[in-house]
Amino acid sequence: KSQVKSLLKKNGGDASDEALEALPKQLKEILETGGKGASKRSPNMVNPNIRRATIPSSTLFGGSTFQQWGRGIVKWGSGAKDALDRIGTLTKTEIQRLGITRSQAQATLDFYRNEMLRNPGNATAAARVKLMEHILGQL
């Protein structure tokens, strides 16, 4: 809870207890639908008080763009279902073979956590948070 509050404050968001209490319900619903909640996404769900985080630098990803790294190396696919499915196939051995580092996974996790807070309807962000948590747990 303190990490979420700190992230919200850092990005100019509402870190009130009321706002935090609403998040678990919204995120649980997104994760339970296996990403199917993405079709229910609405521009009205974007919190205008939270700035979009800066995309991690390509220098962190060996010159690849953030998306090239995610799709080409991590193979997170193009939506929430793909990212959640990847958790079941991505082993510690593969993570090491692919050269995925703790700093890459942490920067990606931070980016998508912010995106989840900024747009609770973004099922792909929620799934990629889960994927990065899986990777960090394996490193």
N, C-alpha and C positions, 0 to 999 in steps of 0.2 A: 504494500500500500504506500509506503514512504517513497519507493522508487517511482511509482506512478505519479504521486503528488509532485515530486521533484521534476519529473519530465514535463508535466503540465505547466508548472511554474516557469520552467526554462523556456517553454515555447509559447508563453503568454496565454495559457488556457485556464479554464475554470477548475481550480483544485479544491473546491469546497467539498465537504463531506457528502452533500446531497448529490453532486455530480459524480463522485466516486462510487456511491452506492448504486447508481444506475448502470455503471459500466459492466459489472460482472454478469448481470442479467442479459444485457445486449450481446456481450462477447460469448457467453455460454450458448445463446440461441444460434449465433453464427457458426460456432464450432460444432454444435449438435446437428446442424443441417448438412454438414459435410461440404459447406460452401454453396449450397443451393440458395442461401439467403442473398447471394450476390444479385440475383434477379430482382430482389425487392429493394435494391439500393435506390436511394433518392437523393438528389442534390441537396435537399433540405436537411439531410443527416450530417452534412459537413459542418463542423463547428467553426464558425468564422473567427473565433477567438484563439484558435490554435493554428499557428503557422505550419506550413508543410516543412518538414525537416529537409536539410540539404542532403542531396544524394551523395553517398560516400564517394570519395575521390577515386579515379581510375588508377592512381598510383598504388592504392591499397590492393587492387586486383590485378597487379602485374601488367598494367596498360590496357586491360579489357575494360569496357564500360560496365557499370553496375548490372545492367540487364544481360549483357553478353556473359558475364561471370555467372549470374543466376541461372540463365537458361542453358548455357554451354557446359559449365563445370558442375554446379549443384544439380542441374536438371530439375528445376522446380516447376517446369511447365508453364502454362499460361493462365491458370486460375487456381482457385482454392482447392478443388478436388485433386488436381495434379500435385500440389504441394503436400497435401495430407497423405496422398498415396505414396509419395516419395519417402515419407518418414518410415514406412514399413519396409522399404528396400535399401535404404542407405545405412550401411554398416560402418563400424569404426575403421575397419581395414580399407574400405573404399574412400572414406573421408581422408585418411592418411595418404592413400595412393593419389587422390586428386589434388593433394597439397592445400586443402582448405585449412586456414589458420584460425586460431582463436580470435585474433583481431578482426579478420574478415567477417566471421560469424557474429561477433559482438556489434560491429558497426551496422551490419544488416539488421540484426535484432533491434537495435536502438531506432533505426530508421522506420521499421515496420511497427514497432510499438507506438511510436509517435503517430503514424498513419492510422492505427486503430483508434487512438484517442481522438484524432482529428475527424475521422469518418468511421463511426461505429458500424456502418453498413458495409464496410469494405471487407468482405469475407476472405479475399485473397490475402490481404495484409494479416488478418488473424491467423490464417493457415501458415503463412510464411514465418510468423512469430513462433508458432509451434515447431516448424521445421528447424529454425535456427536454435531453439532451445534444445531440440534433439541433438543437433550437431554439437553444440557446446557441452552437452552431457556426455558425448562420446570422446571429446578431446581431453 
